[in-house]
Amino acid sequence: MDERQKHLLKEIVETYIKSVKPVGSKALCKKFKLSSATIRNEMAVLENLGYIEKNHISSGRIPSEKGYKYYVENLMKPKELTGEDVLKLQTIFRNQELQINDTITKCMEIISDITNYTSVVLGKNSKDNALQQVSIIPVDGNNIVALVCTNKGIVLNKQFTIDKDTYIEELVKTSEIINKMLVGTPIDEVSQRLEYEIKPVIAKKITQYETVYNIFYEAFNDFTKNNANVHFSGKTNILRQPEYNDVDEVKRIVNKFEDESLIRKIESKDEGINIYIGEETEFDPNVTIIKSNYHINGEEGTIAIVGPKRMEYDRVVGLLTYLNDNLNEKRKTDDEEKEE
């Protein structure tokens, strides 16, 4: 491909991303100040090379999957953030009260809102987390919150309504016993140890031990079964894209978002920001997934943006680059504070 053809492909990709309309030779003639015959010849070359393809309802051309790949690998430059985008994200980074996993989740919520695509944050599975602490917090009346914290910084809050015969003091006492005996236990092993090690102990010390035991069992069981380590933002955003105006297509992609085994395929092991288009995603042949992994203060996981193949690649890469840079800066700051 020569330089003119590269410029033409870049224009076709970026125009189609914005307009969602096949690009015709007339518009390109005006842009490049070339004759229609020259433009048509160059477009024919690009089509023969497999970078663009004919749309069935128009004489114009749209990028092929191969065209998108060439664009992101050779022609695209990450887009600089607007002042408004920077301000929104910096508000989160400056909030010292947020734990790192909350910082990542809230930033991805903002990026999802900015781009109108779907964001996913994948933490490590619960089996990779060990119990750090369990606490009982009285709320009001007969309501309490069981707070489970892991060594990876994941926190689960579960609210319970207890009857008048259950004393909060006994719940607090049980939490102290669990912390003494089970801290450091992998989360997915805690429920079993509750049954065989904790229950016999509290049976001798706690009046309503069955009720108390069930509260803690349910809290830990929820932790291992729920999707606290998979966080979506803007799950329906992708459905607003023109590519999803067909009911069957909507049902298909929604079902995929509910399939945890497919969602887990989004997980990234590669360093840096990586772009997977169509079949490369292993998730859906009609989407693009831009993703990156993170390793910060013991936290590990993947951040990803899911959108149509007609995605604003430059903007998403720019946003994720900014996010990664600031997360790395936060990690350095935290490391320096620990050394002091």
N, C-alpha and C positions, 0 to 999 in steps of 0.2 A: 504494500500500500504506500503510495507516495504522499507527500505532505498535503496536497490539496484534498486528496481523498480522506485523509485523517481529519482535516478541518470540516469536511462535509459530514463525515460520520458523527463527529462531536456535535455539530449543529443539529443533525437529525435526532440524535438521542436526547439532547437537552430540550429541543422544541417539543418532541413528543411527550417527554416527562411533564412539561408544563401544560400543554394543550390537550393531551389525550386524543389528538387527531392525527391521522396519517399525514406525513409531510410530503407535499408535492413539489415539483420542479420549479413552479412559478415563484414560490416564496424563496427558494434557494437562489434563483436568478437575481432577485433584488438584493439579497444579502451579500452575495459574492460578486455581483456585477459581471456575471458570465452569461453567455447565450443559453437558451433553453436546450439546444442540441448538446452543448458541452456538459451541462448539468445532467441531462438524461443519460449520456454516455458514462459519466462518472458514477451515477447511481446504478447503472447496469453492472459496472465493474464490482461495486460494493455488494450488489445482490448476488452476483456469481461467486463472490468470495464467501458468501454466507453471513455477512454482517447486517444486512437489512433484508426485509421480506415484504411482499406485497400484501396489503390488506384487502380482503375479499370484497369489501363494500366501497372501496375507493381506489382511485388510481395512484394514491400516494403510497409511501413506504413507511414501515415502522421498524424499530431495531429488533433484531433477532436476539436470542439468548447469547449467541456468540458475539454479537455486536455489543451487548451490554458488558460482557466480560472484557472485551478489548478496551472498551471505554474506561472501565474502572481501573484496569491495569496499566493503561498507557496515556490516557487523555485527560482524566479527571484530576482536579486539584481540590483538596478539602476547602470548604467554604468558611470564611471567617464569620464568627458569631456576631450578631447585632448587639448593641449595647443593652437592649431590653433582655435578650437571651442571657447574657452574662450576668445581669443584675438578678434575674430569677434564680439562676444556679448558685451564685455567690451567697444569696440569702440562706441557702441550705448549708453551704460549707462553713459559714460563719456561726452557725448555731452550735455552740459548744455542748449543749445538752443532748444532742443526738448521738447515738451509738453509730458505729461505722455502717452496720447493715441498714439502719434507718436512713442514713445519709444517702447511701446508694439507691435505696428504694425510692426515696422522695425525688432525687435527681432524675431517675428514670421516669417517674410520673410526669415531671415537667417536660422532659424530652418527648415523651409520648404526646403530650398536649401540644407542644410546639410543632411537631412534625405531622400530627394526625395519623401516626402509625401505632402499632401495638408494641409495647415494651415488655420484656420478660427479664426477671432477675432469678437466677437459679443458684441457690446456695447448695452446700454439700448436703447429702442425705443425713437423716438423723443418726444413722449408725456411725457417722464420723464425729458426732458430738458426745461429750461426756457430761454428766451432771456436775454442775458447779454449785448450785444452791436451789433450794425450794423454800418459798416463804408463803405465809398466810397473812393476808391483809384484810382487816375488817372494813367494810364499805359503809353500810348503814343497815339498821334493823337486823334482819337475819341473813343479809347478803355478805359473802366474803369472796375474795379473789385469791386463787392459787397461782403463784408466780413461779415458773420454772425457768432457770437460767442455765445455759451450757457454757463450756469452756471456749466455744467458738463465738460467743456473744449473741446467740439466738435466744430470744425471750418469748415465752408463751404465757399469756394471761388467760385464765379461765374462771368465769364467775359461777358461783354456786349459791343456792338458797338453802340454808340449813334450817332444820326444825328446832323448836324451842328446847328439845331435850339434848341437843348437841351443843357442847360448850366450846367456844372459840379457844379457850385455854388448852383444851385437849388437842385441838387441831394444831396449835402452835407447838405444843409439846411433841406431837408426832413429827412435825416438820424438823424439829431439832434432832430427833432420833435418826430420821432419814439422812440429814446432813452429816451426822456423825458417822453413820455406817456405810452410806452409799456414794458420797462425793467421789468423783473420778470414775464412776461406773458408766460404761457406754449407755446412752439413753435407751437403746432398743433392748437392753438387758435389765433395766430398772424394774419393769413390771414383774418379771419373774422373781427377782430378789425381794420385791415387796411381799410377794406371796409366801416365800419360804423363809425369809430372814426377819422382815419387819413385822409381819402380822403376828407371829408368835410372841414377839417382844411387847407389842402394844396391847395384846390380849390380856396381859398381866397388869398393865398400868393404866389403860384407858377404859372408861365405863362403856361408852358407845363405840367400841373399837371397830365393829363391822361397818358402821356408817362412816366413821373417820377413814378407815382403810379404803372404802369404795371411792371416796372423794379423791384421794391421792392416786389411786389406781386409774380412775377416769382421766385425771389431768395428764398423767404420764402416757397413757394409752393414746390420748388425743394428739400428743406431741409426735408420736411415731407414725400416726396414721394421717394426720392432716397435711396440708400442702403449705405449711408456713415457710418452707424452704423454696417454694415456687410462687413468685409474686408477679401477677399480670397488672399492667396499666393500659387502659384504652383497648381492652379486648375487642370491643366492637368498632374501633376506629377503622380497622382494615375493611370492615364491611361497608364503610361509606365510600370506598373507592369505586370508580366506575366498573372495574373488573368484576365486582361482586353484585351486579344488578340482576343476576339470575338466582332464583330461589334454591335450586339444587346446588349451585356453587356455594351459596351461603351456608346451607345445611352441612355440606361437606367440610368446609373450613372450620365451622363451629365444632363439629364432632372431633376434628383433629386437635383443637385447643383443649378438649376435655380428655384426651388420651395422654395419660402421664408418661407412658413409654415413648410416645412420639415427642412429647415436650422435652424429655430427657436427652433426646438426640440433638437438641439445640446446644447442649453443654459444649463448651470449648476447651480444648487442651492446648491450642496453639497460642503462642505469644503474639502480642500486638492486636490490631484491629483487622479482622478478616471478613471478606464479603463472599457469600455463597448464594448463587443464583440458580433458581429452578431446581433441577434434579440434584444439584450439588448439596442442597440443604438437607436432604434425607428427611425432610418434613413435608413438603408439598411442592410439586413441580411448577406451580404458578406463583410462587412467592420468592422474595429475596430476604435473606437474613444476614444482617451485619452484626457481628458479635465480637466480644473481647472477654478475656478472663481477668480476674483480679486476685491478688494475694496481699492482704493488708491486715496487719496486727492479728494474725492467726485466722482471719476470715478468708475463705476461698469460694469462688463461684464464677458465674458467667453473667454478663449483661448482654442483652441482645435487642435489636429492633427488627420487627417482622413487618413487611409491607409488600406491595405488589412488585413485580419485576420492574415496573415503571416507577422506580423510587427516586427521590431526590438524593442520590448517592453522596454528592458533595456536601450537602447540608448535614446528613446523618453522620458521615465520617468526621466532619468538623465538630459536631456536638460530642460525639464519643471520644474524640481526641482531647477535647477540652476537659471532659469528665475524668478521663484517665490521668491527665497531667495534674489535675487538682487532687485526685485521690492519692497519687504518688507523693505530692507535696505534703498532704496531710499525714501520710505514713512517715515521711522524713521528720516532720515536726514532732509526731508522737514518739518516734525513736529517740530524738534528741532530748525530749522531756524525761524519758525513762532513764537515759544515761546520767542526767543531772540528779 
